[in-house]
Amino acid sequence: MTDKLTVSVLGTGIMGAAMARNLLRAGHTVRVWNRTRAKADPLAADGAYVAGTPAEAVESADAVLTMLYDGAATLETMREAAPSLRRGTVWAQSTTAGVEGVAELAAFADEHGLLFYDAPVLGTRQPAEAGQLTVLAAGPGEGRPAVTPVFDAVGARTVWTGEDGATGAATRLKLVANSWVIAATTAAGEALALAKALGVAPDGFFDLIAGGPLDMGYLHAKAGMILDGRLSPAQFAVTTAAKDARLIVRAGEQHGIRMDVAAASAERFERAEAQGHGDEDMAAAYYASFDDGPAA
């Protein structure tokens, strides 16, 4: 296996497009597909081949990378790609699909003789564009010569969690990490909403916790987006956050625990989406605290 591969990227939204560009910068041949073609077409200027169908996109691929909305969309897309998939092809599945979703995708891979890697990523738009994602990966050793250059192109670090992607070990770790991200985002938004309602200046709150154990860079990043109105383009969209929160709740239910914060966060994200903030950054869940929008 040479260091330069033909990689098919299925799904070129916020994350997938950035990953495709970094694969191109690393010298790989990249074939891309997106159901809304307008999201894939700009990649042609970077050197990618834009395919009209998933089957066309995966022709002659050494590795397939999927970064779609959820497990169901990924399974549907791979079924469309199936006529052109070669047995032994590496498949890095980076969608946050949930524990059940990963099991279904692994079963598809087994049926078609693919080397399956459960490979969700940590990071949002900016680290994706910079090739600084953290890849959480589980999959067989035999396919690593083909999949490692892919992970190296899109991420700064790969954390291996096992050699069987079907166990969902990487996805389980991703759900735990996302539960913290979602909880922190919800807390930041609610603190700012309460400050507004009580007439407390946000800077007074930030000064109070500055430099102590309650202070954190993530709070300032998300609060800054809200206060400065910098919610578009999204680093991580409200609609996707709602989906991930529901996956976390479902995973907890399957293992006999309640995820109350994740459940409440999912409702907040869905309420913000209904208010028209679905394509904005997940910090826009702040608006879900107000029935008619925050008062001026």
C-alpha positions in Angstrom: 0.0 0.0 0.0 1.4 3.4 -1.0 1.2 6.4 1.1 -1.1 8.2 -1.5 -4.5 6.7 -1.7 -7.8 7.1 -3.5 -10.2 8.2 -0.8 -14.0 8.6 -1.3 -15.7 11.1 1.0 -19.4 10.6 1.3 -21.0 13.6 3.0 -19.5 17.1 2.4 -21.2 19.2 5.0 -19.3 21.3 7.6 -17.0 18.5 8.6 -16.9 16.3 5.5 -15.8 19.2 3.2 -13.0 20.2 5.6 -11.8 16.6 5.8 -11.9 16.2 2.0 -9.8 19.3 1.6 -7.2 18.1 4.1 -7.0 14.8 2.3 -6.3 16.7 -0.9 -3.6 18.8 0.8 -2.0 15.5 1.9 -1.7 14.5 -1.7 -4.4 11.9 -1.9 -6.8 11.4 -4.8 -10.3 12.4 -3.4 -13.7 11.5 -4.8 -16.6 13.2 -3.1 -20.4 12.9 -3.1 -23.2 14.8 -1.3 -26.9 14.3 -1.6 -27.2 18.1 -2.1 -24.6 18.4 -4.8 -24.2 22.2 -4.3 -22.3 21.3 -1.1 -19.9 19.1 -2.9 -19.3 21.2 -6.1 -16.9 23.8 -4.5 -14.5 20.9 -3.8 -13.8 20.6 -7.5 -11.8 23.8 -7.3 -9.5 22.1 -4.7 -8.9 19.1 -7.0 -11.6 16.7 -5.9 -13.7 14.6 -8.3 -17.4 15.3 -7.7 -19.5 12.2 -8.3 -23.2 12.2 -9.1 -23.9 9.0 -7.0 -22.4 7.2 -4.1 -21.6 4.2 -6.3 -19.7 6.5 -8.7 -17.8 8.1 -5.8 -16.5 4.8 -4.4 -15.2 3.4 -7.7 -11.5 2.3 -7.3 -11.4 3.6 -3.7 -8.7 2.4 -1.3 -10.7 3.9 1.5 -14.2 5.2 2.0 -14.9 8.0 4.6 -18.5 8.7 5.6 -19.5 11.9 7.4 -23.2 12.1 7.1 -26.0 13.2 9.4 -26.8 10.0 11.3 -26.6 6.2 11.1 -29.8 5.9 9.0 -28.5 8.3 6.3 -25.1 6.5 6.3 -26.6 3.1 5.9 -28.8 4.3 3.0 -25.9 5.9 1.3 -23.7 2.8 1.6 -26.5 0.7 0.2 -26.5 3.0 -2.8 -22.7 2.7 -3.0 -22.8 -1.1 -2.7 -22.6 -2.0 -6.5 -19.1 -0.4 -6.7 -17.7 -1.4 -3.3 -14.8 -3.8 -3.6 -14.3 -6.5 -0.9 -11.4 -5.6 1.3 -11.9 -1.9 1.0 -11.4 0.1 4.2 -14.4 2.0 5.5 -13.9 4.7 8.1 -17.3 5.6 9.5 -17.0 9.0 11.2 -20.7 9.9 11.6 -21.9 10.1 15.2 -24.4 7.2 14.6 -25.0 6.0 18.2 -24.4 2.5 19.6 -27.2 0.8 17.7 -26.4 2.6 14.5 -22.8 1.5 14.6 -23.9 -2.1 15.0 -26.1 -1.9 11.9 -23.2 -0.3 9.9 -20.8 -2.9 11.0 -23.2 -5.6 9.9 -23.4 -4.0 6.5 -19.6 -3.9 6.3 -19.4 -7.6 7.2 -22.0 -8.5 4.6 -20.0 -6.7 1.9 -16.5 -7.8 3.0 -15.4 -4.3 4.0 -12.8 -3.5 6.7 -14.9 -1.5 9.1 -13.5 1.3 11.3 -15.7 3.0 13.9 -14.0 6.4 13.7 -16.0 9.4 15.0 -14.1 12.6 15.6 -13.8 15.2 18.3 -13.7 18.8 17.0 -15.8 21.3 15.2 -15.4 23.4 12.0 -12.2 25.2 12.9 -10.1 22.2 13.9 -11.6 20.2 11.0 -10.5 22.9 8.6 -7.0 22.9 10.2 -6.7 19.1 10.2 -6.6 19.2 13.9 -9.4 16.8 14.8 -9.0 14.0 17.3 -10.0 10.7 15.7 -11.4 8.0 18.0 -10.9 4.7 16.2 -11.6 1.0 16.5 -10.9 -1.5 13.7 -8.7 -4.4 12.5 -5.0 -4.1 12.2 -4.9 -5.5 8.7 -6.5 -2.3 7.2 -4.4 0.2 9.1 -1.9 0.9 6.3 -4.8 2.2 4.3 -6.7 4.0 7.1 -3.9 5.6 9.0 -3.0 8.0 6.2 -6.6 9.1 6.2 -6.7 9.7 9.9 -3.3 11.5 9.8 -4.6 13.9 7.1 -7.8 14.9 8.9 -6.6 14.8 12.5 -3.8 15.7 14.8 -4.2 12.7 17.0 -5.8 9.2 16.7 -7.0 7.4 19.8 -7.3 3.7 19.3 -10.0 2.0 21.4 -9.9 -1.5 20.0 -9.6 -3.8 17.0 -13.3 -4.5 16.4 -15.3 -1.6 15.1 -18.5 -3.5 15.6 -18.3 -3.1 19.4 -18.8 0.6 19.0 -16.0 1.3 21.5 -15.0 4.5 19.7 -18.6 5.7 19.4 -19.2 5.0 23.1 -16.2 7.2 24.0 -17.5 9.9 21.6 -20.9 9.9 23.3 -19.4 10.4 26.7 -17.3 13.3 25.4 -20.3 14.8 23.6 -22.4 14.5 26.8 -19.9 16.9 28.4 -19.8 19.2 25.5 -23.6 19.4 25.4 -23.9 19.9 29.1 -21.3 22.7 29.0 -23.1 24.4 26.1 -26.4 24.2 27.8 -25.0 25.6 31.1 -23.3 28.5 29.3 -26.5 29.5 27.5 -28.6 29.3 30.6 -26.1 31.3 32.7 -26.2 34.1 30.1 -30.0 33.9 29.8 -30.4 34.2 33.6 -27.9 37.0 33.7 -30.0 38.9 31.2 -33.2 38.2 33.0 -31.7 39.4 36.3 -30.0 42.4 34.9 -26.5 41.0 35.7 -23.7 42.1 33.3 -22.0 39.1 31.7 -18.6 40.6 32.4 -19.4 40.6 36.1 -20.0 36.9 36.0 -16.8 36.3 34.0 -14.7 38.4 36.4 -16.2 36.5 39.3 -15.0 33.1 38.1 -11.8 34.3 36.3 -8.8 32.1 36.9 -10.6 29.8 39.3 -11.8 26.2 38.9 -15.2 27.3 37.5 -13.5 29.2 34.6 -13.1 27.5 31.3 -12.1 28.5 27.7 -15.2 26.8 26.3 -17.5 29.0 28.3 -15.8 32.1 26.9 -15.9 30.7 23.3 -19.6 29.9 23.3 -20.6 33.0 25.3 -18.6 35.2 22.9 -20.6 33.7 20.0 -23.9 34.6 21.7 -22.9 38.0 22.9 -21.3 39.1 19.6 -24.0 37.5 17.4 -21.4 35.2 15.7 -23.6 32.1 15.5 -23.1 31.6 11.7 -21.4 29.9 10.1 -21.9 27.2 12.8 -19.0 25.3 14.3 -21.5 22.6 15.3 -25.1 23.1 14.3 -28.1 23.1 16.6 -29.8 20.4 14.6 -26.8 18.1 14.9 -26.5 18.8 18.6 -30.1 17.8 19.1 -29.5 14.5 17.3 -26.5 13.7 19.3 -28.2 14.6 22.6 -31.0 12.1 21.7 -28.4 9.4 20.9 -26.8 10.0 24.4 -30.2 9.7 26.1 -30.9 6.5 24.1 -27.5 5.0 25.1 -28.2 5.8 28.7 -31.7 4.2 28.6 -30.2 1.0 27.0 -27.8 0.7 29.9 -30.3 1.5 32.7 -29.3 5.1 33.5 -31.1 8.5 33.2 -29.4 11.3 31.3 -31.5 14.2 32.5 -29.2 17.0 31.4 -28.9 15.5 27.9 -32.6 15.0 27.7 -33.3 18.6 28.7 -30.6 19.8 26.3 -32.2 17.9 23.5 -35.5 19.7 24.2 -33.7 23.1 24.3 -31.9 22.4 20.9 -35.2 21.3 19.4 -37.0 24.5 20.7 -34.2 26.7 19.3 -34.5 24.8 16.0 -38.3 25.5 16.0 -37.4 29.2 16.5 -35.4 29.2 13.3 -31.9 28.6 14.7 -31.3 25.1 13.5 -28.4 25.9 11.1 -26.7 28.2 13.6 -24.1 27.2 16.1 -25.3 25.0 19.0 -24.7 28.0 21.3 -27.9 29.4 19.8 -29.8 27.1 22.2 -29.5 30.2 24.4 -32.6 31.5 22.6 -34.6 28.6 23.8 -34.7 30.3 27.2 -37.0 33.0 25.8 -40.5 32.4 24.5 -40.4 35.5 22.3 -36.7 36.2 22.0 -34.5 37.9 24.5 -35.6 41.4 25.4 -33.4 44.2 24.1 
